[in-house]
Amino acid sequence: MNHIEILILVLSFLVFLSLRVPIAYAIGLAALLTVLSTMSVLPSVTTLAQRMATSLDSFTLLAIPFFILAGQVMNRGGIAVRLINFAKAIVGPLPGGLAFVNIISCMLFGAISGSAVAAASAIGGFMTPMMEKDGYDKSFSAAVNITSATTGLIIPPSNVLIIYSLASGGVSIAALFVAGYVPGILIGLSLMMVAAIYSIIKKYPTDKAVGIKEFFKRFLDALPSLFLLVLVIGGIVAGYFTATEASAIAVVYTFILAAVYREISWKDVSPILLETIKTSAIVLLLIATSIAMSWVMSYENIPQELSSTLLGISDNPIVILLIINLILLFVGVFMDITPAVLIFTPIFLPIVTNIGIDPIHFGIIMILNLCIGLCTPPVGSVLFVGCSVADLSIQKVIKPLMPLFIIMIVVLFLITYIPELSLWLPRQFDL
């Protein structure tokens, strides 16, 4: 391994980030500079261009723009309001009831849309003023919204789990989807526990209980939206269609639902498609440049060297997983989730499989690690969206965010060292 080339890769990437170059360009330029240290200009550019182009030549990746489009339709199609009303009927009367509503709504909306940013924006836009009106601190409302929005990346369908499947070389998407349920729900319950304690201390008010008739009315209003989860995940697990086919079905279903709810007109279709194209382009460019950087690292034998180094420290799975968790938590602070998954999966997956860790289990560990990073400055996209929706500075949100942040780390280590939390459900479905 040529240490000079590794130094060029790492330092150039950090310099570009410090200059606030968009991360997709920073990754691509760092990879190009590294290859230029061993090849002439034409072969370097040609090789990286080929790697980027071929990385996107994947049927599986079609699921990403489709799920993004489905999420955009949901964001405008009245689904968030119905989920919030249903969540209020379930947990509104409990201590910290509106905080619970925020968390459950984010879990449901994030799971349906597959986007943490969409959940933070859609649910935060409704819940923050509602909670403030009932006497909740706006900073606490924003903190709850920010942390709970990340559950949508673990509870399927999740674009990030699809990306992990791609980066891992073919871990079953169906198995990853099913594996995400228990950890995602566990995170939601843990956030609710912290929110309840905080609400009791602050003596926040509770909502009035609704009657049985009103409860069933709200349930029936939300049922068509909730059925999307059954349709998508049930179809994949039962083998009726692939994740990509499921994403296309999700788009058709959400458009039908929006038409039934009469929340979207023909004039809304153009902005929805435009936003989907913009978001998809950003994500796919990140995927292309990240896979190019992964190839450069493989070319320089970085995964093998790092594997030897870590296994030289210890061959104890507990110690190795602790080190990897700490590295990923640190990486998540400075890097967005998509490139981090694509770059670090090929590095760490051979290490953990070498010590007997299931790739499905490790996928959940990695995604949860990086979800925590979405809640932290300076790169945390969900943090910025949550603060923007609440019209607050990051500094005001940090204090109420800390206990929620800590409980997420506690859950991370539970999921890390109790594999059955991730693997029990896939085994029940023979995935």
N, C-alpha and C positions, 0 to 999 in steps of 0.2 A: 504494500500500500504506500502510495506517495503522500506523505503528510503535508507537503506544500499544496497539493491540489485540494486536500480536505480543508486546509486553512483558507484557501481562496473561496471555496464554496461557503463556508460558515461566515467568514468575515464580510464577504461581498453581500450576502443575504442580510446580515445585521446592519450594514451600512445603508443599504437600500431602504430597509424598514425605518431606520432612524431619520432618513430623509423624507419619510412619509410617501414613498413610492407605493402605489397600490400593490397589495400582496401578490396578486397573480403575476404582475410584471416583475416584482422583486424576485419571486421564485424562478421565473423563466430566465431573467438576466443573470442571476447567480449561477444557474445551471450552465448557461452559455459561456460565461467567463471561465468556468471550471474546465469545460471541454476545450476551450481555446488554448488552455495551458498545455494540452497534449496533442491537439490537431490544428491544422491550418483553418482559415476562416470558412472556406466553402464546405469542406466535410463536416465541420462543427455545426454550421447553420442547417445544412441538409439533414444531418442525423437527428438533431433536436426537432426539426420541423416534422420529420417522418414519425418520430416517437409521439409527438403531440397529436398528429393526425390519426395515427393508428389507435391511440388510446381512446379516441372518441368513437371508433368504429365498433360499437357494441350495442346489441339489441337491448341488453339489460338497462343501459343508460337512458333509453327512451322513456323509462318510467319516471325519471326526474322531471323533465318538463311537463309531463302529464299530471303528476302529483302537484307540481307548482301551480298549474292552471286550475286544478280542482280546488286548491287552497285559496286562490284568488277569487274564484266564484263564491266559495263559502264566506270569505271575508266580507263580500258585498251582498250576499244573498239572504240575510236575515237569520242565519243559522246561529250566530253568536248570542243574539237576544233570547232565542228559544232555549238554548243550553243554559244560559244564566238563570232564566225563570225556573227551569226544571231543577237546577242546583239549589236555588233559594228554597224551593219546596221541600227539598231533602234535608238540608243542614242549616237553613236560616235561623231556626230557634235556638241553636246550640251556642255556647259561649264563643265569641269570635265568629259568629255565623256568616257574616259577609266576607270575612277572610277565607272561610271554608268555601263559600260560593266562588270566590276568585280562583282558588286552587283547583276545585273540581271542574269549573268551567274551562280553565286553561288545560287541564288534563284531557278533557273531552274534545275541546276544539283543536288542541295541538295534535292529539291522536288522529282526529279526522283529517286535518289539513297537512300533517307531517311537518309543520314549520313552527319553530319556537318564536321566530320574529313575528309571524302572522298572529300567533296566539297572544303574544305580549301586546301587539298593536290593537287587535280586535277586542279582546277581553279587557285589557287595560283602559281602552277608550270608554267602555261602558262602566266598569267597576270602580275606577278611581274617583270620579265625581260622585257616584252612588255611596261609596264608603265615606268620603269626606262629608257628604250631607248628613250621614248618620253619626258623625262625631269621631270617625277614625282619623288618625294622623295620615296626611297624604304621603309622607315618606314611608310609613309602614305599608300602606296600600301598594305603593310602587315596588317595594322590596318583595312583597308576597307575589305580586304579578310577575316580576322578573324571574324569580327562582322557579315558580311553578310552571312558567311557560316552557322551560327546558324539558319537562316530562314528555312533551310531544315528540322529542327526538329519540326517546327510548320506547314509548308505547307506540306500536305500529299503527298504520304504515309510516315508515320513516325513510326519508331520502338518504340520511347519513348511514343507516344500516345497509342500504343498497350499495353505497359507495364503499363501505367496509368489505362487503361481499366481493366487490370488484377488486379491491386492493389485496384481499387475502388470497386471491387465486381461485375463488369459487366456493366459499362457505355458503351453505344453503340459505337463501333469502327467507324462505318459509320458516326455517328453524330459528333464524335470528329474530324474525318478527314475533314468533310465539315466545321466544326467550325474553323479550323485552317487557312483557306484561307484568310479571311479579316485581321485578326491580322498579319499573315505572310507578306502579301502584304503591310500593313501599316508600318511595321518595315522596309521593303525594301525601301519604298518611303521616310521614315524619314531619313534613312541612306544616300539616294541619295541627299536629301536636304542639309544635313550637308556637304557631299562631294562636292556639287556644290559651297557652300559658301567658303569652304576651297580652292577649285581650283581657284575660282575667285580672292581671296586674294593673292594666290601664283602665279597667272597668268600662270596656266598650259595650254598647247596647246590643241586644239580640233582636232578631226579627220575630214577628208573630207567626205562630204555626198556621198553616193553611188547612182547610178542611179536606176530607177525602175526595170530594167532588172536584175541587180546584186542583188537588194533587194529580188526579188522573187526567184532568184537562191539560195541565202543563206537560205531563208525561207523553200524552198523545201528540202534543205539539212538537215535542223534541224527538219523538220516536223515528220519524223518517230520516232525521239527521243521524241518529245513533245507528240506524240500520246500515248505514254506509260501512261502518266498521265490520259488521257481520258479513256484508256482501263481499268486501275486499279481502279481509283476512280469512273468512270461512272458505271463499272460493279458492284462495291460494293453498290453504292447508288441505282442503279436500281434493286438490289436484285438478280442479275444473279449469283453471287458467294460471298463467305465470304472473309474476309481479308486474311485468310490463303490460300485459293484457289487463290486469286488475286496475292499473293506473288509468288506462283508457276508459274502462267501464266507470271508474270513479268520476271522470270528467263528464261523461254522458249523464250519469245519475245526478250530479250536483247541478247541472244545467236544468234538468227536468225539475229538480227540487226548487231551484230559484224561480223557475217559471210558475210553479204551483203557488209558491209564497208571494209571487208578484213583486219581488224586491228588485228584480233586474229587468231592464228594458233593452231593446235593441241598441240604443245609443250607449249603453254601458258595456257592450261586448267589445267594442274597439279598444277602450282603455284597459279592460281586463287582459285582452290578448297582448297589448303593447307591454304592460307590466310583466306579464308572463315571459315574453321574449327577452326583456331586459334582464330579469332575474335569472332565467335559464342561461343566457349568454355569460353572465358573470360566473355562475356555478360551473358551467362546462369549460370556460377558460381556466378557471382554478384547477379543475380536474386535469386538463391537458398539460398545464405547466407543472403541476405537482407530480404527475406520472413521469414527465421528462426529468424532473429532479430525482425522483426515485431511481430511474434508470442510471443517471449519473452516479448516484451513491452506490448502486449495485456494481457499476463499472469500476468504481474505486474500492470495492470490497468493504465498504463501511459496515453493512449488516454483519458480515462474518467477523470483522474485527471487534465490533461492539459485543457480539455474542460471546466471543472468546474472553473479552474483558470481564463481562458480567458473570459468566460462568466460572471465571478465575477467582472472582471475589467469593462466590458461594454457589453451590448447586442445590441449596435449600429453596424450595418453591416459595416459602413464606418470605424469605429475604429478597429473592429476585423480584417477586410481585410488589413488595414494598418499594424497592428501588425504581421499578418501572412506573408505579403509581406516582411517586414523587416527581419523576422526570415529566410525566404527562401533565400533572397539575401545573408544573412550571411552564411547560410548552403552551398549555391552554391559556395562560395569561397573555402571551405574546402572539399567538397564531390562531387564526380562525379554524373552525372545526373541520371543514372539508379538506384543505391542504394538509392539516395535521394528520388526519386519518390516512390519507394517501401516501404521505411521506414516511410516517412512523410504523404503519402496519407491516410493511415488508422488513423493517428493522427488528421489531419486537416479536412478531409472530413466530419466526423460527426459534427464537430463544424460549418462549413459553411452551411451544409444542415439544421442544427438546426435554423439558422438565415435566411433561405430562399434563399440561393445561389444555383443556378443550378449546379449540378456536372459537366456538360459539360463545363460551363463557368469557373468553378474553375480549371478544368483540363488544360485549355489554360493558365490561370493565373500561375499555378504552373510550367508548362513547360517553359514558357517565363522567369519566375524568374530564373530558373536553367540554361537556355540558357545563360543568362547574366553571370552566374558563370563560364561557359565554357571559357569566355574571360578574366578571372581574375586569377592571380597567387594566391596560389601556385599549385593548382590542375587543372587549366584550360587546358584541353586537346587540344581544338581548338587553344588556344593561343600558346601552345608549337609547334603544327604542323605548324601554320602560320608563326611563327618565324623561325622554322627550314627550311621551304620551301624558305623563303626570305633570309636565312643565316644571321639573325640578332639576337642580344641579346634582351631579354624582355625589358630591361631598355630603349632601343632606340625606342621601339614601344609604350611605355606607353603614351607619350605626345600626339601624333596624335590620339591615341586610346580613350583618355578621352572624347572629344566632341561626338564621336560616341557612347561611353558607356553611356553617360548622356542622349542622345536622346532615347536610348533603354529603359532606366528607365522611361522617360517621357511617352513613348508609353505603357509601362507596366501599369502605373497608369491610363492612358486613358482606356485601355482594362479592367482593374479592376473595374472601376467605371462607365463604359458604357457597360453594359452586352450585348446590342444588337450588338455590334461589333463582338461578338463571337456567339450569338444565332440567329441572323436574318437569316443567310443562312440555318442552320439546320431546322429552322421552315418552310422555303420555300419548303423544301423537305419532310416535315412531319417526321423528324427524332427525 
